[in-house]
Amino acid sequence: MSRLAQHPPFQPGGPASVAQVTARFLRMLSIALEQLEAVRDADARAEFAGLTARARVLEQETNELEREIEDACLSAFATPLSPDELAFHLVVFRSLTNLERVGDYALKLARDLETFAPRARSATLQDVLPLVRLLSEMLERLAYAFAERDVAAAREVMRLDYEQVDALYEQMQRASLTRLLERPEDTDVALTASQIARNLERLGDHLVNVAERLEALVLGRVTGHPPL
């Protein structure tokens, strides 16, 4: 079990508690962090074989948790909820798609790296790692923000994306274009590197979406109605 979350089981025959839903939501964040840490470990060992299989196992757990949390939120919407409880469940429910997409992009990263690392030059791989490290930091801060309802931590996730992720993304795209022009024989590698950069940038966007909803939750700005 990840260090970010230990989740208690849902109790049969009744709605899940806020604490239980929170624990499962944190576990989804934790899984994405594990996927990125697996990439960093593979790079440190210079051994990418099996990375996709590991990421796919984690992605399956993400999908199972998404279904569990979705069912828990829908069950909660069918019961009387306080305004604070309703706002919490709305934020979680609306954020599930974001976390599912984060898992998808992390799986794509693992698959692309396992295929592309043996043919890539070390400089190309090193371009990926700063983005992966930064996104890992964003995931940890988002988990803290969600667990503690910390607006400052949520805003830090947004700042890191706007100020650093976007800049690193542009840097990777320029590097890919340069390699494409200098080494036409490496076209496939350059295009894959560009795709990796784009997927990582989108992963960060989904984390920002969750952080923005969390900020609204803490500040009492969540509006809307349960899904029908």
C-alpha positions as MATLAB code, in Angstrom:
seq = 'MSRLAQHPPFQPGGPASVAQVTARFLRMLSIALEQLEAVRDADARAEFAGLTARARVLEQETNELEREIEDACLSAFATPLSPDELAFHLVVFRSLTNLERVGDYALKLARDLETFAPRARSATLQDVLPLVRLLSEMLERLAYAFAERDVAAAREVMRLDYEQVDALYEQMQRASLTRLLERPEDTDVALTASQIARNLERLGDHLVNVAERLEALVLGRVTGHPPL';
ca = [
       0.000    0.000    0.000;
       1.262    3.467   -0.839;
       2.552    5.814    1.810;
      -0.053    8.404    0.741;
      -3.192    6.543    1.720;
      -4.471    3.568    3.624;
      -8.161    3.251    2.852;
     -10.697    1.590    5.166;
     -13.300   -0.639    3.511;
     -16.714    0.712    2.666;
     -19.331   -0.552    5.070;
     -21.972   -2.705    3.366;
     -25.571   -1.606    3.596;
     -24.955    2.095    4.094;
     -23.457    5.184    2.491;
     -19.691    5.625    2.573;
     -18.338    8.205    4.968;
     -16.468   11.312    3.870;
     -13.328    9.794    5.409;
     -13.691    6.598    3.382;
     -14.231    8.482    0.124;
     -11.310   10.757    0.936;
      -9.031    7.773    1.544;
      -9.922    6.209   -1.799;
      -9.492    9.510   -3.619;
      -6.043    9.878   -2.052;
      -5.223    6.350   -3.139;
      -5.987    7.324   -6.748;
      -3.489   10.171   -6.428;
      -1.028    7.785   -4.822;
      -1.278    5.345   -7.723;
      -0.427    8.068  -10.233;
       2.586    8.974   -8.102;
       3.665    5.320   -8.057;
       3.440    5.221  -11.848;
       5.713    8.245  -12.176;
       8.114    6.944   -9.550;
       8.359    3.690  -11.502;
       9.520    5.720  -14.500;
      12.176    7.467  -12.421;
      13.338    4.154  -10.984;
      13.542    2.603  -14.451;
      15.675    5.494  -15.629;
      17.959    5.265  -12.586;
      18.509    1.570  -13.328;
      18.624    2.135  -17.096;
      16.163   -0.748  -17.367;
      12.757   -0.008  -18.880;
      11.616   -3.569  -19.581;
       8.415   -4.369  -17.680;
       7.535   -0.728  -17.077;
       4.310   -0.945  -19.082;
       3.144   -4.055  -17.245;
       3.720   -2.385  -13.873;
       1.878    0.760  -14.949;
      -1.017   -1.298  -16.311;
      -1.506   -3.107  -12.982;
      -1.678    0.262  -11.220;
      -4.039    1.600  -13.876;
      -6.407   -1.315  -13.235;
      -6.522   -0.377   -9.560;
      -7.258    3.219  -10.559;
     -10.218    2.079  -12.658;
     -11.570   -0.059   -9.829;
     -11.294    2.823   -7.387;
     -12.975    5.169   -9.840;
     -15.979    2.845  -10.012;
     -16.097    2.449   -6.221;
     -15.951    6.190   -5.600;
     -18.482    6.950   -8.318;
     -20.932    4.468   -6.783;
     -20.289    5.920   -3.327;
     -20.987    9.460   -4.536;
     -24.154    8.446   -6.357;
     -25.362    6.649   -3.229;
     -24.599    9.740   -1.174;
     -26.553   11.965   -3.562;
     -29.604    9.788   -2.931;
     -29.479   10.601    0.816;
     -29.980   13.831    2.751;
     -26.664   15.694    2.780;
     -25.547   18.838    4.512;
     -24.343   21.648    2.215;
     -20.730   20.825    3.108;
     -21.216   17.110    2.415;
     -22.916   17.846   -0.894;
     -20.097   20.166   -1.945;
     -17.478   17.562   -1.029;
     -19.144   14.771   -2.986;
     -19.658   17.043   -5.996;
     -15.969   17.946   -6.070;
     -14.927   14.302   -5.796;
     -17.436   13.137   -8.404;
     -16.406   15.827  -10.894;
     -12.716   15.095  -10.328;
     -12.877   11.359  -10.995;
     -12.533   11.795  -14.736;
      -9.455   13.954  -14.195;
      -7.743   11.334  -12.061;
      -8.697    8.579  -14.500;
      -7.100   10.606  -17.290;
      -3.992   11.179  -15.157;
      -3.675    7.400  -14.907;
      -4.138    7.043  -18.653;
      -1.369    9.518  -19.396;
       0.951    7.858  -16.884;
       0.330    4.516  -18.609;
       1.040    6.073  -22.016;
       4.289    7.470  -20.622;
       5.378    4.038  -19.410;
       4.471    2.394  -22.723;
       6.218    5.035  -24.818;
       9.358    4.975  -22.697;
       9.615    1.193  -22.700;
       9.406    1.223  -26.504;
      11.477    4.307  -27.147;
      14.212    4.244  -24.453;
      16.408    1.571  -26.125;
      16.567    3.681  -29.299;
      16.818    7.100  -27.671;
      19.928    9.020  -26.851;
      20.503    9.717  -23.158;
      19.993   13.455  -23.667;
      16.477   12.800  -24.955;
      15.572   10.753  -21.893;
      17.036   13.383  -19.586;
      14.636   15.934  -21.082;
      11.716   13.852  -19.789;
      12.849   13.489  -16.192;
      12.481   17.114  -15.005;
       8.825   17.054  -16.069;
       8.245   13.705  -14.366;
       9.855   14.962  -11.142;
       7.788   18.136  -11.232;
       4.534   16.264  -11.811;
       5.412   13.942   -8.922;
       5.813   16.996   -6.703;
       2.453   18.323   -7.882;
       0.786   14.999   -7.052;
       2.248   15.000   -3.534;
       1.130   18.571   -2.904;
      -2.325   17.896   -4.294;
      -2.678   14.877   -2.004;
      -1.677   17.028    0.972;
      -4.053   19.794   -0.121;
      -6.943   17.362   -0.401;
      -6.230   15.573    2.876;
      -5.794   18.803    4.829;
      -8.180   21.025    2.829;
      -5.194   23.334    2.335;
      -5.807   26.167   -0.141;
      -2.163   27.250   -0.211;
      -1.052   23.760   -1.244;
      -3.738   23.620   -3.944;
      -2.577   26.977   -5.290;
       1.004   25.733   -5.287;
      -0.091   22.912   -7.622;
      -1.519   25.520   -9.987;
       1.595   27.703   -9.752;
       3.934   24.820  -10.517;
       1.929   24.005  -13.612;
       1.666   27.555  -14.915;
       5.243   28.564  -14.146;
       7.243   25.366  -14.615;
       5.365   22.556  -16.357;
       4.410   24.729  -19.313;
       7.981   26.037  -19.613;
       9.472   22.531  -19.514;
       6.910   21.367  -22.063;
       7.939   24.116  -24.472;
      11.601   23.284  -23.850;
      11.014   19.613  -24.672;
       9.133   20.492  -27.833;
      11.944   22.772  -28.999;
      14.514   20.062  -28.237;
      12.497   17.511  -30.209;
      12.280   19.857  -33.181;
      16.022   20.533  -33.039;
      16.818   16.818  -33.019;
      14.414   16.257  -35.882;
      16.215   18.876  -37.976;
      19.718   17.762  -37.011;
      19.130   14.006  -37.240;
      16.408   13.147  -39.775;
      17.175    9.472  -39.190;
      15.816    9.872  -35.636;
      12.385   11.037  -36.779;
      10.468    8.369  -34.844;
      12.350    9.118  -31.634;
      11.851   12.873  -31.982;
       8.128   12.471  -32.630;
       7.763   10.113  -29.676;
       9.590   12.579  -27.427;
       7.200   15.293  -28.575;
       4.237   13.040  -27.816;
       5.597   12.263  -24.343;
       5.975   15.980  -23.631;
       2.407   16.655  -24.755;
       1.005   13.841  -22.615;
       2.889   15.023  -19.531;
       1.663   18.578  -20.055;
      -1.919   17.305  -20.252;
      -1.403   15.215  -17.114;
      -0.484   18.424  -15.316;
      -3.606   20.150  -16.635;
      -5.790   17.481  -15.032;
      -4.052   17.958  -11.689;
      -4.725   21.688  -11.947;
      -8.417   21.010  -12.584;
      -8.633   19.040   -9.337;
      -6.683   21.706   -7.442;
      -9.048   24.408   -8.704;
     -12.088   22.444   -7.522;
     -10.457   21.850   -4.152;
      -9.786   25.560   -3.780;
     -13.441   26.280   -4.532;
     -14.528   23.629   -2.002;
     -12.442   25.072    0.822;
     -13.524   28.624    0.035;
     -17.183   27.620   -0.089;
     -17.642   28.349   -3.777;
     -18.817   24.931   -4.990;
     -22.176   25.168   -6.737;
     -24.284   22.760   -8.707;
     -26.589   19.797   -8.294;
     -26.030   16.071   -7.972;
     -26.096   14.170  -11.284;
     -29.449   12.663  -12.145;
];
